């Protein structure tokens, strides 16, 4: 169950991320050719990073080398394991985008810029 549950939750996260991305891009095309506000740019960056992390979490045990660890669902090689690790590191970028959004909200709401 620990190998299957992350697939469900990451799939739902991926669907939500793609919905937000397409919503921002459609709004961009309707209003003008570039992003309307800093908020939309930050949100687009956050959801893009989240989509990449969701793909890495969806793979969970598949990229793990089958001959190294006796784990359920391990089908990969050393290269697939390293690729999953690379994409999982985008979760750090999600943290920075979240902090940037918090600073943006502080500046706009509290300081009134």
N, C-alpha and C positions, 0 to 999 in steps of 0.2 A: 504493500500500500504506500510505503514511503517513496517508491520509485514511480508510482502512477499519479499520486495526488498533485505534485508540482506541475505535471503536464496539464491538468485541468485548470489550475489557477493561473498558470502562465498563459494558457490559451485565452482565457477571459481577459487578462491584462493586455494581451496582444490585440484582441478585437477592440478593446476600449482605446488603446493607443492609436490604432489605425483610424478609428472614428474621429478622434480629436484632430489627427493630422489632416485628414481629408476635409474636415470642417474648417480648419484654419486656412487651408489652401484654396478651398472654394470661396471663402470670404475674401481672400486676397484677390482672386480673379474678378469678383464682382465689384469690389470697391476701387481698386487701382492695381497697378502692376507690382507694387512693393508692399511689404508688411505695414499695417496701419500703425501699430504701436509697439513699444518695447515689450509690453506684456505678451503680445502674440509671438514675438521672436523667442522670448524666454520659454513660453509654453510649447512652442514647436520644438525647440532644442530638448526640453525635458521629455516630451513624449517620444521623440526619435530615439533618445538614449534608452528610454524605458522599453521601447519596442525591441531594440537590440538585446537588452538584458532578458526580456521575456522569451526571445528565441533561444538564448543560451539556457535558461531554466527549463524550457520545454524539452530540450534534449536530455536533461538530467543524466540518466545512466547510459544512454546510447553511445556517447563519444568515449567512454572509459574503455581502455584496452582490455579485451576479454582474457588475455593470457596473463595479465599482471594481477588483477584483483578478481576474486570470485564473487561478483556482484550481479544481482538479477538485472538482466537487460543490457549488460555490457557487450557492445558490438564493435567498438571503435578501435582506433590505433593511437599511437602516441601523438600523431599530428592532429587527429580530431580532438583529443583531450586538450592539447595546447590551444587549439582554435576556440574551444568552448571557454577555456580560462581567459583568453583574450577578450571575448565578448562579454563575459561576466564582469570584467573590470569596468565596463561602462556604468555599472551601478554607482561607482564613485562620482562619475560625471552627473548622474541623477541627483546625488546629494548636493553638489555645487549648484546645479540649476535650482533646486529647492531653496537653497540659501539665497540665491540671487532673487528669486521670486519674493521671498520674505523681506529682503532689503527693499525691493521695488515697492511692495505694499506699504512698508513703513514710510518710505519717502513720499509716496502718493497720498496715503490716507492721513498719516500723522503730521507730516511736514507740509502737506498741501501743495506739492510741486506739480 
